[in-house]
Amino acid sequence: MKNRPLWERVRFALCGVKEACRRERSFRTQGVIAMLVVAGFLVLRVPLIWFAIAIMAIALVLATELTNAALEAMIDRLHPERHPEIRAAKDMAAGSVLLAGVAAVVVGLLMLISTYSTW
């Protein structure tokens, strides 16, 4: 699979996003939230720097969710039985999604405070 043309690697990546949309409710939910946030930012006409920071935060949340989904799918395939170490690995991956989500919310709040407050 190494040294494939760029267009082929992009196609593989897009297939991964499509698969996550098909399989993972949390990815779909976060995608809808991301679209609503972007629409809200467009309506509010937030400064471009905040828009860029928000897009990065959204991308971080979605990327960590993709990584979490990939890890869980691989673990479930390779080791379908319950085991404390498997649970710990899955919980840690879910924790990364939680941290990214909290960071994204903080970015949104800071944007609102910075843009619309009289501080």
C-alpha positions as CSV (number, residue, x, y, z in Angstrom):
1,M,0.0,0.0,0.0
2,K,3.0,2.3,0.2
3,N,4.0,4.8,-2.4
4,R,0.6,5.0,-4.0
5,P,-0.4,8.1,-6.1
6,L,-1.8,11.0,-4.1
7,W,-5.3,10.7,-5.6
8,E,-5.4,7.1,-4.5
9,R,-4.4,7.9,-0.9
10,V,-7.0,10.6,-0.8
11,R,-9.6,8.1,-2.0
12,F,-8.6,5.7,0.8
13,A,-8.9,8.5,3.4
14,L,-12.3,9.6,2.1
15,C,-13.4,5.9,2.3
16,G,-12.4,5.9,5.9
17,V,-14.5,9.0,6.6
18,K,-17.4,7.5,4.8
19,E,-17.1,4.3,6.8
20,A,-17.0,6.2,10.1
21,C,-20.2,8.0,9.0
22,R,-21.8,4.7,8.2
23,R,-20.7,2.9,11.4
24,E,-20.3,5.5,14.2
25,R,-23.2,7.4,15.6
26,S,-20.9,9.7,17.6
27,F,-19.0,10.7,14.4
28,R,-22.3,11.5,12.7
29,T,-23.5,13.5,15.7
30,Q,-20.2,15.4,15.9
31,G,-20.4,16.1,12.2
32,V,-23.9,17.6,12.5
33,I,-22.7,19.7,15.5
34,A,-19.7,20.9,13.4
35,M,-22.0,21.9,10.5
36,L,-24.3,23.8,12.9
37,V,-21.3,25.6,14.5
38,V,-19.9,26.6,11.1
39,A,-23.3,27.8,10.0
40,G,-23.7,29.8,13.3
41,F,-20.3,31.3,12.8
42,L,-21.2,32.4,9.3
43,V,-24.4,34.0,10.5
44,L,-22.6,35.7,13.4
45,R,-19.8,36.8,11.0
46,V,-17.1,36.0,13.5
47,P,-13.6,37.3,12.8
48,L,-11.7,35.1,10.4
49,I,-9.0,34.3,13.0
50,W,-11.6,32.8,15.3
51,F,-13.3,31.0,12.4
52,A,-9.9,29.4,11.6
53,I,-9.3,28.4,15.2
54,A,-12.8,26.9,15.4
55,I,-12.2,24.9,12.2
56,M,-9.0,23.5,13.6
57,A,-10.8,22.6,16.9
58,I,-13.6,20.9,14.9
59,A,-11.0,19.0,12.8
60,L,-9.3,17.9,15.9
61,V,-12.5,16.5,17.4
62,L,-13.4,14.7,14.2
63,A,-9.9,13.4,13.7
64,T,-9.7,12.0,17.2
65,E,-13.1,10.4,16.7
66,L,-11.9,8.7,13.5
67,T,-8.8,7.5,15.4
68,N,-11.0,6.2,18.3
69,A,-13.3,4.4,15.8
70,A,-10.4,2.8,14.0
71,L,-8.8,1.7,17.2
72,E,-12.0,0.2,18.5
73,A,-12.7,-1.6,15.2
74,M,-9.2,-3.1,15.1
75,I,-9.3,-4.2,18.8
76,D,-12.8,-5.7,18.4
77,R,-11.6,-7.7,15.4
78,L,-8.3,-8.9,16.9
79,H,-9.5,-9.5,20.5
80,P,-13.3,-9.7,20.7
81,E,-13.3,-11.0,24.3
82,R,-13.6,-8.7,27.3
83,H,-10.3,-7.9,29.0
84,P,-9.3,-5.1,31.4
85,E,-6.5,-4.0,29.2
86,I,-8.7,-3.8,26.1
87,R,-11.3,-1.8,28.1
88,A,-8.5,0.6,29.3
89,A,-7.3,1.1,25.7
90,K,-10.8,1.9,24.5
91,D,-11.4,4.2,27.4
92,M,-8.2,6.1,26.8
93,A,-9.1,6.5,23.1
94,A,-12.6,7.8,24.1
95,G,-10.9,10.1,26.6
96,S,-8.9,11.7,23.8
97,V,-12.2,12.5,22.0
98,L,-13.6,13.9,25.2
99,L,-10.5,16.2,25.7
100,A,-10.7,17.4,22.1
101,G,-14.4,18.1,22.5
102,V,-13.9,20.1,25.7
103,A,-11.1,22.1,24.0
104,A,-13.5,22.8,21.1
105,V,-16.2,24.1,23.5
106,V,-13.6,26.3,25.3
107,V,-12.5,27.7,21.9
108,G,-16.2,28.5,21.1
109,L,-16.7,30.2,24.4
110,L,-13.6,32.2,24.2
111,M,-14.6,33.3,20.7
112,L,-18.0,34.5,22.0
113,I,-16.5,36.3,24.9
114,S,-13.8,37.9,22.8
115,T,-16.1,39.0,20.0
116,Y,-19.3,40.0,21.9
117,S,-18.2,41.0,25.4
118,T,-17.2,44.4,26.7
119,W,-14.1,43.1,28.6
